[in-house]
């Protein structure tokens, strides 16, 4: 399908997404792979949400934030993957203008919320390891609720500003996007207006906030590892690492895939590599996060096991 040349965004009724493959056999293979990854993500995150909600002994700050993180992962999978599966199965590339706007809003909203929650979870690790005597006072139920509300609220405002500004720009360079889902950077490439400097300014502001969160995470983990090295007992080491290593692994997976996808050298850029990296940072982490958190957390594994045992006994 040839890109449509448009004079402004008001005449665009749909966008053309990047096809995952041209050959029919590969399209069906991609559909099956996306289906398997999305089912794994739905199962893993669904089990974590159910286990934490039903297990009263898991009503602690760490598991409360983990429940919120699982909600963002569920939302991320449900935002981009179903449309990609639909396009692969039916050999199409179209997405409606409103559907694209909704996808942009939800993608920015969920990514911002996830990184905010990961930053808050880092503070939970820091307090539990470095200031254990003050844990109950610093991270009470009200404080946790306020931090979670701040994460979701700031992410909503951030997504609203980006989406409103992006879709207010006139578009005159066609309607074909170089991504399998609607992404702000791809839509900006279609703009012919200098007003996209506003969006670039918003992006720079968001990057600065992200960098600030990253510095906070690095500083916190420096303090955490210094405190862990002072723990004399092997049992204390095990407890500290079982608390913090899953979070560190999730943060590393989230940041490394996203940063490499967007900041790799231009000489390494190719359509197939860009597509693979976009799938890697947008689809894989929500499926792997539940596995990473459940591998070293015995309480969570026991709660999930009880939940599944009770479900099978009832049926």
N, C-alpha and C positions, 0 to 999 in steps of 0.2 A: 504494500500500500504506500503510495507516494505521500510525503508530508504535504499538508495543505498550507499554502501561503496565506497568512492572515494579516489584516491591517491592524487589528487590535483584538484583545482577549474577549471582547463581548461577542465576537462572531465565532469563537471556538466552542463547539459543542462537545468535543471529546479530545483526548490525547492518545497518542500511539506509544505504547510501552515497548521496551526492548525485548525481543523474543529470546527465550532461553535457548532455543535451538531452531534450526531450519528444517531438519529432517524429521519426518513423522515419528520414526522409531525413537529418536532422542527426545522428542517432545513427550512421548508416553513414558519414557524412562525417567525424565525429570519430574513428571507428574507423580510417579510412584515414589521417587525419593522424597519429594516435598510432602507427600501424604504420610510417609513413614516418620519423617522428622517432626511434622506437626502433631501426629498422634503421640509420639514419644514426649513432646513438650506438654501436650494437654494432659497426658497421664501423669507425668512426673510432677508438674506444678499443681495439678488437681489433687494429687495425693498429699502434697505438702500443705496445701490450704486446708484440706479436710482434716488432716492429722493435727495441725496446730489449732484449728477451730474446735475440734472435739476433745483434744487432750488438755485437760485443765492444768496438768503439771507442766505443760509447754507454754503457759500464759506468762512468759517472761519477755523482757525487752528484745533479746536476740531473736526469738521465734516470732514475736510480733512484727519486727522489721522484715524477717524472712518471709512471712505471709504476704506483706506488702510487695516485696520483691517478686514473689511468685505471681501476684496479680499483674504486675507490669510485664512479666515474661509471657503470660497468657495473652495479654492484650497485644503485645508485639507480634506474636505468631498469628493472631486472628486479624491483624491489620493488613499485612502484606502477602502472606502465603496463600490464602484462599483465592485471591484474584489471579496470582501467578499460576496456581493449579488450574483454574478455570481457563485461562488463556492457553496453557499447554495442552489441556484436554481437547478444547474446541478449536485449536489452531487459529487463535485470534490475538490481536494486540491492543484492542481498544479499551479505554476506561473513560467514563463520562467526566465532564468538567467538575460537577459536584462531587463525584466519587473521588476524583484526584485531590480536590481540596480537603475532603474528609480524611483521605489517606495521609496527606501532608500534616494536617493538624494532629492526628492520632500518633503518627510516627514521632514527631517532635515532642509531643506531650509525654509519650511513654519513655522515650530515650532520656529526656530531661529528668523525669521522675525516677527512673532507674539509677541514674548516676547520683542524684541527690540522696536516694535511699542507701546506695553503696557508701557514700560519704558519711551518712549518719551511722551506718553499721560499723564503720571504722571507728567512730567515736565510742561506740558500745564496746568494741574490742579493747580500745585504749583504756577506758575506765575500768573494765573488768580485770585487766592485767596490771595496770599501773596504779590505780586508785581503788582497789577492791573494797576497802572499808567505807568508801563514799558512794558505792554503786547504787544502793537503795535510795539515797537522797538525790543523787544527780540524775538518775534514770528511773524516776517513779512513773506510774501509769499515766499521770497527767502530762508529764514532760514528754513521754514517748508519743502520746497522742498529738501534742502540739508540734513536735518535730515531723511526724508523719504528715500532718495537715499542711505544714509549711512546705514540705517537699512536693506534695500533690498540687497545692495552690500555686506555688511559683512555677511549676512545670506547666500548669494550665495557662497561666498568664503569658509565659514565654511562647507557648505554642500558638496562642491566640494572636499575639503581636506578629509573629513570623508569618502565619497563614494569611492574616488580613493584609499585611504589607505585600507579600509575594503575589497574591491574586488580585491586587489592585494595579499591578503593572501592566502596561500595554504589551502585547506579544505580537511580534511581526516576523519571526523567523521560523514559521511552521508550527507543527504541533507534535513532532516526534521527539520523545525523550530517550536519552541514552542510558536508561536504567529500567529494571524490571518492575519497579514501583515508583510512585511519584516522589521525587526528591527535590528539595528547594534549589540546590545547585544546578540541577538539570533544567528546571523551569526558568531560572535566571538567564540561562544561555539563550532562551527564546525571546528574551525581552529586548526591545530596541530603545528603551528609555533610559536616560541618565538617572532617573529617580531610583533605579535599583541600588544606588549608593546608600539609600536608607536601609535596604535589606542587608547590604554588606556591612553597614555599621552595626546592625543588630547581630549579625553573625560574629563580628569581631567582639562585641560585648559578651555574647554567649561563650565564645572561646576563652575570653579572659576569666569568666566565672568558672568555666570548666578547669582551666589551668590552676585557679585558686583552690578548687576542690582537690585537684591532683597534688598540689604542694601540701595541703593539709593531710592527705592520706600518706604521703611519703614521710612527712614529719612524724605523724602518729606511729607509723610502723618502725621508724628509727627508735623512738622511745619504747615501743613494745618489745623489740628485740633486745634492747639494752636491759629492760626489766626481766625478760625471760632468761637471759644469760646469768642473772644474779639468783635465779631460783635454784636451791641446792638439790632438791629431790627430783628423781626421774618422773615420778607421778605428776609433779607440778609442771614439768616440761610437757608431758603428754597432754595434760588438760589445757595448757596455754596454746599449744599447737593445734589441738582439735577445735579450739574456739576460733583461732585467727587464720589458720592456713586455708580453709575453704573460702573465706571472704577474700583473702589475698589472691587466690586462684581465679575467682570470679571477676575481681577487679582487673587482673592482668589480662584475662581473656577478653573482657569487654573493651578495654582501652587499646590493647595491641592490635586487635582486628580492625577496630574503627580508625585508629590513627594511621595504620599502614594502608588501609583502603583509600584514605583521603589525602595523605601526605607522602605517598611513595614518589620516587623520582619520575619525571615525565618519560625518561628513557625506558622505564619498565612498563609503561602503560600500553595495554592492548585490549581490544574489546573482550576477548575471552578471559583474560586475567582480571579485568575490572569487574566483569560479571561474577566470576568465582569469588572474588573478595567481597563483593556486596552481599552475596549469599552467605558468606562466612561470618560477616559481622552482624547481619540482620536476622538470620534464621538459626544458625548453630548455637549461639550462646543461650537463648531461651530453652533449648532442649538439653543442654549440658549442665546448666546451673543446678537443677534439682539433683542430678547425679553427683556433682561435686560436693554439694552440701550434705548429702546423705551418706557419702562414703566414710567420713571420719566422725560423724555425729551419732553416737550410739543411742541417745535419747530419741532422736528423730527416726532412726531405723526401727527402733522398738515400737514407736507410736504408729508408724506406717504398717508394720507387721501386724499389730493388733487390729488396726482398722481393716486391713484386707482379710484377716482371719474372721473377724466379726461379720464382714460382708458375705464371705463364702458360706459361713454357718447359717446365715439367714436365708440364703438362696440354695 
